[in-house]
Amino acid sequence: MANVVVVGAQWGDEGKGKIVDWLSERADVIARFQGGHNAGHTLVIGNTVYKLSLLPSGIVRPGKLSVIGNGVVLDPWHLVDEIARLEAQGVQVSPENLMIAENAPLILPFHGELDRARESQASVARIGTTGRGIGPAYEDKVGRRVIRVADLADRPTLELRVDRALVHHDALRKGLGLPPVDRDRLIAELLEIAPKVLPFAGPVWKVLGERRRAGSRILFEGAQGALLDIDFGTYPFVTSSNTLAGQAAAGTGLGPGAIDFVLGIVKAYTTRVGEGPFPTELTDATGERLGERGREFGTVTGRKRRCGWFDAVLVRQTCATSGVNGIALTKLDVLDGFEELRICVGYEIDGAVLDHLPAAADRQARVRPVYETMAGWHESTAGARSWAQLPAAAVKYVRRIEELIQCPVALLSTSPERDDTILVTDPFAD
């Protein structure tokens, strides 16, 4: 059976929640492979709205196995709170339908404190993080001093891991004017939360391998977007993990041969939260109109998103780096009523035209978009479920995007409702 990876192909907030939910109904296993609780999404099923930031989208559907892979950094207190919120909405969460990688690293309270302290420093450029400790937890992972889920099961090991981490963190905290971490209190808090987390822990890599051999359909769910990738994003204004499709293998323990189709989620315009370059950003009334019509506010932070025209250069680049087989184009209905639309087809810098975003930060900041203008449409695309229901100008806009990004549209979303989706290519097809 086909296994599908879903990645955001812009700066996140592309509408992955609806698409993943739409696909998860047909999948048997839904696995998160990177990020933490810093990137949320909203699911609307019937009249019920679910807001998730850590748990995989499949958790709200009976009969599915949801998996949090080793590539995710896990805040155990947030996990317990999110489970409680879902259970209050009638969703049953148990080890029968949720599994957490026993080698997943933990986000601890001092990670969030460090994150926020760094962002508050006036002497350095802000990155625009959510302040939830994601970056510092990943730093500890590669620094070989993180506490992992399995460590919660053995107090001597846990204390050893905590002591190793605090040698590093107490020195950092002193430099930032923060008091030392209360070691005994932290250990007590971890031992208290452990019984609520450990029942879900297990060898995710092994179970996923068994499920794959048994013919289960696996949906790999990423967070954020490809332009926030630690290597290929707009560095340093990026997240602290790899957000590309290749991370689905490393972040769950399955090899790359398990990936059959990569679906890139792409918004019909462009948005970004936080700091960093944004070549097509609109700070005028048009940008405000896009934000208002698209309800562009972060699910987790509530922060207002920056808005701009569709950037075909960046999406072509992310489709290449993630090996995207087809895109899901979302929020086309937000563009209804515009007299004309613009698409960025290149960048001008120092008199030359580039067909990609350069890696150097100073050059990224200086690029200027080269636009192609297309006619808009006055008819509504909201709720369309077939090509025949779309205005001719809207179809032309979608086809031009396909040409420019060198990747076909597999799905077209025309409203937040999950059934308002035009299926062109089935990602799960064998």
Secondary structure as GFF3:
##gff-version 3
##sequence-region A 1 430
A	DSSP	beta_strand	4	8	.	.	.	ID=ss1
A	DSSP	alpha_helix	16	24	.	.	.	ID=ss2
A	DSSP	beta_strand	29	32	.	.	.	ID=ss3
A	DSSP	beta_strand	41	45	.	.	.	ID=ss4
A	DSSP	beta_strand	48	52	.	.	.	ID=ss5
A	DSSP	three_ten_helix	57	60	.	.	.	ID=ss6
A	DSSP	beta_strand	65	68	.	.	.	ID=ss7
A	DSSP	alpha_helix	76	88	.	.	.	ID=ss8
A	DSSP	beta_strand	98	101	.	.	.	ID=ss9
A	DSSP	alpha_helix	109	119	.	.	.	ID=ss10
A	DSSP	alpha_helix	134	142	.	.	.	ID=ss11
A	DSSP	three_ten_helix	149	153	.	.	.	ID=ss12
A	DSSP	alpha_helix	155	175	.	.	.	ID=ss13
A	DSSP	alpha_helix	183	197	.	.	.	ID=ss14
A	DSSP	three_ten_helix	198	200	.	.	.	ID=ss15
A	DSSP	beta_strand	201	202	.	.	.	ID=ss16
A	DSSP	alpha_helix	204	213	.	.	.	ID=ss17
A	DSSP	beta_strand	218	221	.	.	.	ID=ss18
A	DSSP	three_ten_helix	226	228	.	.	.	ID=ss19
A	DSSP	alpha_helix	247	250	.	.	.	ID=ss20
A	DSSP	three_ten_helix	256	258	.	.	.	ID=ss21
A	DSSP	beta_strand	261	267	.	.	.	ID=ss22
A	DSSP	beta_strand	270	272	.	.	.	ID=ss23
A	DSSP	alpha_helix	285	293	.	.	.	ID=ss24
A	DSSP	beta_strand	306	308	.	.	.	ID=ss25
A	DSSP	beta_strand	310	311	.	.	.	ID=ss26
A	DSSP	alpha_helix	312	321	.	.	.	ID=ss27
A	DSSP	beta_strand	326	330	.	.	.	ID=ss28
A	DSSP	three_ten_helix	332	335	.	.	.	ID=ss29
A	DSSP	beta_strand	340	349	.	.	.	ID=ss30
A	DSSP	beta_strand	352	354	.	.	.	ID=ss31
A	DSSP	alpha_helix	361	366	.	.	.	ID=ss32
A	DSSP	beta_strand	368	375	.	.	.	ID=ss33
A	DSSP	three_ten_helix	387	389	.	.	.	ID=ss34
A	DSSP	alpha_helix	392	405	.	.	.	ID=ss35
A	DSSP	beta_strand	409	413	.	.	.	ID=ss36
A	DSSP	beta_strand	421	423	.	.	.	ID=ss37
###
